[in-house]
Amino acid sequence: MADADFKPIKKIEVEKMVVKPNLDLEDSYKNFDWETLYQDLDWLPGGGLNKAHEAIDRHANGDKRDKIAMIWEGKNGEREDYTFGDMQRLTNRFANVLQSLGIEKGDRVFIFMDRLPELYIAFFGALKAGAVVGPLFSAFGPEPVRDRMQDSGAKVLVTQPDLRRKIVDIIPELFDLQHILIVNKDSRDSNPIDPQDLSYEEEMGKAPEEFTTVVTGQYDYSIMHYTSGTTGKPKGAVHRHQAVVQQMATGKWALDLHDDDIYWCTADPGWVTGTSYGMLAPWTNGVTQLIYEGGFSASRWYEQIRKHKV
């Protein structure tokens, strides 16, 4: 069925863009060496490698501190902008929240949310705390959430009121789960908190903005995705912090990201494309990206591209 809001566009005038690509394919094919790419990373003091540091802090500590990292547009048209400096402060706070809850390096923190700014803050804050992050597709029902959280042994779940209610029956089956953090953005929900849950907003309000990223190494686990489960139980696929070098390089070369680009990855963060190319590739390259909360509509998506000059 056609989109009810769609209006045919008879003609679009496009100004021809002449952009020098980031990669000379022939030269790079002859001289390529992965080892040289590690020189483009910032690294933690002392030589550790952490994806959150490469995507957020390296820019916040440099000349991109006041550059917009994320343009977020809500499904009702509201807009919020976050600079790299903002993202550093907020992810530091979330890392402090996790440490206050007893989360240690290697613990699993899962996120079951719509595309809200707090999802991205929690994702990178958990990486700073040394946790292994598991993003969950927000359209999942109770059983897929249960299977993944049981298998991973996740200790913390970050979610929102409507999704918390959707999975209420499987919570008692998550024997490793210790804390549920509820994000009630802009007080959208009038009755958001179960007595045993924690308010994201309250915990963030108490947390300091200074945090020293937990030292992680190249081969330490960072992100845990799961297969779709079409041929059996979903299987966990773990990404190490070392993968950031490939994500940065493919963002620069395959996506051809430039410093003044506005980039938009429409993939959900619950899937690997949504993290590798909807979080890490653009931000390791210091590029501004658009995050749109709303679902697919041809006319609305075209409007996002036009309005934000994606």
N, C-alpha and C positions, 0 to 999 in steps of 0.2 A: 504494500500500500504506500502510495506517495505521501510524503510529509505534507500535512495540512497547511503548514506555514510557508511552504516552498513557493517562490515566485520565479518563473523562468527568467534567465538573464540572457538578453538577446546578444549582447556583445560586451566583451571586457577588453579594455585597452590596457595592454601590459607594456611597461617600459622595459626594454631589453637590458638585462643586468650583465655586466661584464665584471666577473670576479676572478681574480687569480686564485687558482686552487691551492690548497695547502700541501699538495703532494704531486711531485713529478714522478709518475708511475715508472717510467723506464729507468730513471736514475735510482729510484728507491729499490727497484727489483734487483738491481745489480749490487747495491751496497747495504741492503737492509740487515740490521742486527738488533734483536730485541734488547740486548744488554745496554745499548746506547740510550734507549728510552727511559731507563731508570734515572738518567741524569736530569730528566725533566720533572721528576718528583721532588717534593719539598722535604719529605721525611720528618719524623719526629726527632726531637733532641735525643741524641744518643743512638740514632740509627733505626728506630722502630718505624713501622709502616702502618698507617691507619687510614681507612677510606674517608672517614669524616674529616680528618685533618686535611687531606688532599682536596676535598670537595668544598669545604667551608673555611677552615681556619687559615689556610695558606693565603686566601684572598682577603679575609678579614684583617689579617696581620700586615697586609701590603696595601698597594695603591687602589685596590678594588673594594675597600671597606665600605664605602658609601655607594657602591654600584648596586642597582637592584638585582637581586638574585632570583626572586620569585614574584611574579604578578599572579595573584590569585583572584579569580572571579567566581563568585558563588552562583548557585543555580537561579537565584532571584536577582542577579545583576549587581550585587554588592562587590566591591573591589578592595583588596588589601595588598600593599606592596611591602616586601621584606628585602632589606639590603643584606649583603654578606655579613656586615657587622651585626645586624639584627639576628640573623641566623646563628651566628656564633654565640651571642648572649643567651638565646632561647635554648639552643641545644646544650649549652653548658648547664643551664638550669635543669633540663630534663635528666642529664647525666647525674647531677647531684640528687635529684629525686630518686633515681634508681639505686644509687649508693645508699641513700638513707633507708631504703627498703631491704637492704642486705644483698643486692645483686652484685655478683662478682664476675670476673673475667670468665667467659665461656658459658655463662648462664644464658638460657633462651628467653627472649622477649618477643612476643608475637603481637602484631598490630592488625586489627580487624576494623577497618574504617573506610568511609567514603573519602574522596579526594579533598580533604581539608588541609589547611596549613599545618595543623597539629600532627597529622600523619608524618609529614616530612621532618618536623622538629623531633618527634619521637624516634623516627628511624635513625637519624644521625646522632641524636643524643645517646641512644642505646649503643651505637658503635663507639662513641667516645668512652662509654663506661666499660668497654671491652666485651659487651654482650654479643650474642649471635642473634640477629634480627630475622624474624619470620613474618613477612608481609602476607596477609590473607586477602583473597578476592572478596570484595564486599557483597557480592551477589551469592556467596556460598550460603547453603542452609546449615542446620545444626550438625549433620553427620560429617561433612567434609572438614568442618572446623574441629570437631572432636577427634577425627582420625589424625589430623596433622599435629594437634596439640598433645595428644597422648603419645604419639610416636616420638616427638621432639623432647618431651619432658619440660615444656615451657613453664616458667615460674611466674611470668607476668603477662597479662593481656591488657592491651590498650584498645579501647573500643568506644562506642557512642551509645546513647540510650536505646535507640530503636534496634540496633544490632544486638545489644545486650539482651533485650527482651526476646529476640528471635532465637537465641541459643540458651535460654534460661534452663531448659530441661537437661542439657548435657553438662552443665557446670559441675554437678556433683561427681561426674565421671572423670574429671580432670584432676587426678590425684596429686600431680606435681604442682598444680597452680596455687600460688600463694597470694597474689594480689591482682585485682582488677581495677584499672584506672579508667574512669569515665570522662570523656571529653564532651562537655555540653556547650558547644560553641554558641556564643552570643545568647546564652540561656534559651535556646530554641525549645527545649523540652521542660515542661513545668514540673515534672516528677522524675528526675533523671537518675537518682542514686538509690541503689539497694543499700540497706544498712551496712552490709559487709564490704561494700565497694569504697574506693577512694575517688575524690574529685580531682581530676587533672588540674583544674584551675586553682584550687586551693593549695595543692601540693607545689605547683609551680610558683605560686605567690610567696611561699615560704623559702624557696630554694635560692641560694646565692648565684650570681652570674659568673663567678670565677670557677674554673675547673681545669685541672691538668689531665689531659687525655691519658687513659690507661695505656701503657706501652704494649702494643701488639706487634707481632712479627709478620713477615711476608706469608708464612704458611699457617697462621692462625685463622680459624673460622671467622667469617664475618656475616654472611647472609645464608639463610636456609630457605630455599624454594622447594616445592614439591611437584612431582609429575602429576598429570591430570587424573590418573587412576583408571583410565579406560581399559587397561588389561590386568587389573588387580588393584591391591591396595596402593595408594599414592606412596611414592618413594622420595625420601629427602635427598636433595641435591645441594651440597654445601659449596659456597663460594668462599675463597680465601681472600685475605686483604691484598694479596699480590695481584688479583684480577684487575685492580684499579689501573694498572699500567696499560692493559689492553683496552679498558673502557675509555681511558683518556685518549689513547692513540686512535681508536676507531671513531671517537667523536670528532677528533680533529681532521682525520683523513676521509673516512667513509661518509660521515655526516657533513664534512667540510664546514665545521663551525668556525665562525669568525667573531671577533671581540664585540662587534656592534650588532650581532644578530639577536633577534627575538625568536626563541625556539619553542616548539610545542610538540611533545610526544603524547599522543592520545591513548597509548596503552595504559591499562590499569596497573597500579603499583603492585597488585597481587601476583603479577606474572613477571617473568624474568626481563622482558623488554621494558616494562615499566620501571624497573629499578636500574638496570644497566644503562638504558638510554632515556629514561624519564627522570633520572636523578643524577647518576654518577658521571656519565659522559658529558652532559652540558656543564655541570658545576665544576668538575675538575678542569674544564677549559675556561672557567670564569664567565660563562655565558648566561644571560638573562633568559629564564624560561617562564612560559605561561602554564598555569595549572587551572583547569576549568572543572568545577564541581559537577556541572550538569551532564545529563546523558546525551546520547547521540541524536542529533537532528541536523539534517543537511543545511538548513537555513541558519540555525544557530551557530554551527561550526564555521560556516563561511563568514558569518558576522564576527566571530572571534578573530579569524585570520585578518579580516579587513580592519577591524577596530584596533587591534594590537600590532598590526604590521608584522605579522609572523613571517 
